[in-house]
Amino acid sequence: CMVLVLIDARFGWAAFDPAAGGDPQLFRLLIRCFTSPAQNAIVLAALGTAAHVIAVRTRPSAAHAHAFARVVAGLAVVGAFAWENPEASVATDTLVTQVFAILNGGLFALGFVVIGRSLWPLRGGGFSFDTAGIYALGFAVVFAFSLCGGLLLALPVTRLQLGGTTFATAHLHLFAFATGGLAFLAGLHAVWPRLAGRGFSEPVGRCAALA
């Protein structure tokens, strides 16, 4: 999309300008098709970071780690194919819409399984509620709430009402950037003493994480 926009501005190709023979729906098609796999890639990296921070502090068994890896691999595969359906906001009874609804529903179901798997070792206690751990748990909570909103956008009936609205835009930012930011802070606080050779104030860090 950016390349086409630059070519349009520099050479007057007008790929998206209907007055010059372009098609504005092409921009919408490209943006909406690639939005889902792009945000899923961001969330997958954030999920791996937060899960690692939690795992280091709970020391799960090898069997749990292998099961978690399999679920995350399934999430990555389904997320790569769960593209946005440009027809979803105008139709709910087409085969394409139903296929995308199934893929996105499976994606969010796997997301809940991943959250459960990542938090399962906490049942044994002994979790270190340091700054990185609090950020990682915050990621899990926000990720679970964003999955609930994603289910509304994945179901054909509610998607018809919510697709293309402020709710969908807010969900995109919550799903990709809020969760990504919390996971980034969790990972940064976990490795910062090794990177910088010095620690930081844990009381201040915990207060900031809780705030």
C-alpha positions as CSV (number, residue, x, y, z in Angstrom):
1,C,0.0,0.0,0.0
2,M,2.8,2.4,0.9
3,V,4.6,1.7,-2.4
4,L,1.5,2.3,-4.4
5,V,0.8,5.5,-2.6
6,L,4.4,6.7,-3.2
7,I,4.2,5.8,-6.9
8,D,0.8,7.5,-7.1
9,A,2.3,10.7,-5.5
10,R,5.5,10.7,-7.5
11,F,4.4,9.5,-11.0
12,G,0.7,10.2,-11.0
13,W,-0.3,6.5,-11.4
14,A,-3.5,7.1,-9.4
15,A,-4.0,3.5,-8.4
16,F,-6.5,4.5,-5.7
17,D,-8.0,7.6,-7.4
18,P,-11.4,6.8,-9.1
19,A,-11.3,10.1,-11.0
20,A,-8.2,8.8,-12.9
21,G,-9.4,5.2,-13.3
22,G,-8.1,3.9,-10.0
23,D,-10.0,1.8,-7.5
24,P,-10.2,3.0,-3.9
25,Q,-11.4,-0.5,-2.8
26,L,-8.0,-1.8,-3.7
27,F,-6.5,0.1,-0.8
28,R,-9.2,-1.2,1.6
29,L,-8.6,-4.7,0.3
30,L,-4.9,-4.7,0.8
31,I,-5.1,-3.0,4.3
32,R,-7.8,-5.3,5.6
33,C,-6.3,-8.5,4.3
34,F,-2.9,-7.9,5.8
35,T,-4.0,-6.4,9.1
36,S,-4.7,-9.7,10.8
37,P,-1.5,-11.5,10.1
38,A,0.6,-8.4,10.9
39,Q,-1.0,-7.9,14.3
40,N,-0.8,-11.6,15.0
41,A,2.9,-11.5,14.3
42,I,3.3,-8.7,16.9
43,V,1.2,-10.5,19.5
44,L,3.0,-13.8,18.9
45,A,6.4,-12.1,19.8
46,A,4.8,-10.4,22.8
47,L,3.3,-13.7,23.9
48,G,6.6,-15.5,23.7
49,T,8.3,-12.8,25.8
50,A,5.7,-12.7,28.5
51,A,5.4,-16.5,28.7
52,H,9.2,-16.7,29.1
53,V,9.2,-14.2,31.9
54,I,6.5,-16.2,33.7
55,A,8.2,-19.6,33.0
56,V,11.6,-18.4,34.4
57,R,9.8,-17.4,37.7
58,T,7.8,-20.6,38.0
59,R,10.1,-23.2,36.4
60,P,7.5,-25.4,34.8
61,S,8.1,-29.1,33.9
62,A,9.5,-30.1,30.6
63,A,6.1,-31.7,29.6
64,H,4.3,-28.4,30.3
65,A,6.9,-26.5,28.2
66,H,6.5,-29.0,25.3
67,A,2.7,-28.7,25.4
68,F,2.9,-24.9,25.6
69,A,5.3,-24.9,22.6
70,R,2.8,-27.0,20.5
71,V,-0.1,-24.7,21.4
72,V,1.9,-21.6,20.4
73,A,3.0,-23.3,17.2
74,G,-0.7,-24.0,16.4
75,L,-1.5,-20.4,17.2
76,A,1.2,-19.2,14.8
77,V,0.0,-21.4,11.9
78,V,-3.7,-20.5,12.4
79,G,-2.8,-16.8,12.8
80,A,-0.9,-16.8,9.5
81,F,-4.0,-17.9,7.6
82,A,-6.6,-16.0,9.6
83,W,-6.7,-13.0,7.3
84,E,-9.2,-10.3,7.4
85,N,-12.2,-10.8,5.1
86,P,-13.0,-7.6,3.2
87,E,-16.6,-8.8,2.6
88,A,-17.3,-9.3,6.3
89,S,-18.8,-5.8,6.8
90,V,-21.3,-6.2,3.9
91,A,-22.2,-9.9,3.9
92,T,-22.6,-12.7,6.4
93,D,-23.8,-15.7,4.4
94,T,-21.0,-16.3,1.9
95,L,-18.7,-19.3,2.2
96,V,-15.6,-17.0,2.4
97,T,-17.1,-15.2,5.4
98,Q,-17.9,-18.4,7.1
99,V,-14.3,-19.7,6.5
100,F,-12.8,-16.6,7.9
101,A,-15.1,-16.7,10.9
102,I,-14.0,-20.3,11.7
103,L,-10.3,-19.4,11.3
104,N,-10.6,-16.3,13.5
105,G,-12.7,-18.2,16.1
106,G,-10.1,-21.0,16.2
107,L,-7.4,-18.3,16.6
108,F,-9.0,-16.7,19.6
109,A,-9.8,-20.1,21.1
110,L,-6.2,-21.1,20.8
111,G,-5.3,-17.7,22.4
112,F,-7.3,-18.6,25.5
113,V,-5.6,-22.0,25.7
114,V,-2.2,-20.3,25.5
115,I,-3.1,-17.9,28.3
116,G,-4.3,-20.8,30.4
117,R,-1.1,-22.8,29.6
118,S,1.2,-19.8,30.4
119,L,-0.6,-19.2,33.8
120,W,-1.0,-22.9,34.8
121,P,2.4,-23.1,36.6
122,L,1.2,-20.4,39.0
123,R,-1.0,-22.9,40.7
124,G,2.0,-24.3,42.5
125,G,2.9,-20.9,44.1
126,G,6.4,-19.6,44.5
127,F,5.9,-16.9,41.8
128,S,8.2,-13.9,42.1
129,F,6.1,-10.8,41.9
130,D,8.9,-8.6,40.8
131,T,8.5,-5.8,38.2
132,A,8.9,-8.1,35.2
133,G,6.5,-10.6,36.6
134,I,3.8,-8.0,37.2
135,Y,4.1,-6.7,33.7
136,A,3.9,-10.3,32.3
137,L,0.7,-10.9,34.4
138,G,-0.7,-7.6,33.2
139,F,0.0,-8.8,29.6
140,A,-2.0,-12.0,30.3
141,V,-5.0,-10.0,31.7
142,V,-5.1,-7.4,28.8
143,F,-4.6,-10.2,26.3
144,A,-7.5,-12.1,27.7
145,F,-9.8,-9.0,27.5
146,S,-8.6,-8.3,23.9
147,L,-9.5,-11.9,22.9
148,C,-13.0,-11.3,24.2
149,G,-13.3,-8.3,22.0
150,G,-11.8,-10.2,19.1
151,L,-14.4,-12.9,19.4
152,L,-17.1,-10.2,18.8
153,L,-15.3,-9.1,15.6
154,A,-14.9,-12.7,14.5
155,L,-18.5,-13.8,14.7
156,P,-20.4,-12.9,11.5
157,V,-23.5,-11.4,13.2
158,T,-21.7,-9.0,15.6
159,R,-18.9,-8.4,13.0
160,L,-21.5,-6.9,10.7
161,Q,-22.4,-4.3,13.3
162,L,-18.9,-3.7,14.8
163,G,-16.6,-4.1,11.7
164,G,-15.1,-0.8,10.5
165,T,-16.2,1.1,13.7
166,T,-14.3,2.7,16.5
167,F,-14.7,-0.5,18.4
168,A,-12.7,-2.4,15.8
169,T,-10.0,0.3,15.7
170,A,-9.8,0.3,19.5
171,H,-9.5,-3.5,19.5
172,L,-6.6,-3.4,17.0
173,H,-4.7,-0.9,19.2
174,L,-5.4,-2.9,22.4
175,F,-4.6,-6.2,20.8
176,A,-1.4,-5.2,19.1
177,F,0.1,-2.2,21.0
178,A,-1.1,-2.4,24.6
179,T,-0.2,-6.1,24.9
180,G,3.0,-5.6,22.9
181,G,4.0,-2.7,25.2
182,L,3.3,-4.7,28.4
183,A,5.3,-7.7,27.1
184,F,8.2,-5.3,26.0
185,L,8.4,-3.8,29.5
186,A,8.3,-7.3,31.0
187,G,11.2,-8.5,28.9
188,L,13.1,-5.2,29.3
189,H,12.9,-5.4,33.1
190,A,13.8,-9.0,33.1
191,V,17.1,-8.6,31.1
192,W,18.0,-5.0,31.9
193,P,20.4,-5.9,34.8
194,R,22.3,-8.2,32.4
195,L,22.3,-5.6,29.7
196,A,23.3,-2.6,31.8
197,G,25.3,-4.3,34.5
198,R,23.2,-2.6,37.2
199,G,19.8,-3.0,38.7
200,F,16.9,-0.7,39.3
201,S,14.6,0.1,42.2
202,E,12.2,-2.7,42.5
203,P,9.7,-0.8,44.7
204,V,9.5,2.0,42.1
205,G,9.3,-0.5,39.3
206,R,6.4,-2.4,41.0
207,C,4.5,0.8,41.6
208,A,4.9,1.8,38.0
209,A,3.8,-1.7,36.8
210,L,0.7,-1.7,39.0
211,A,-0.2,1.9,37.9
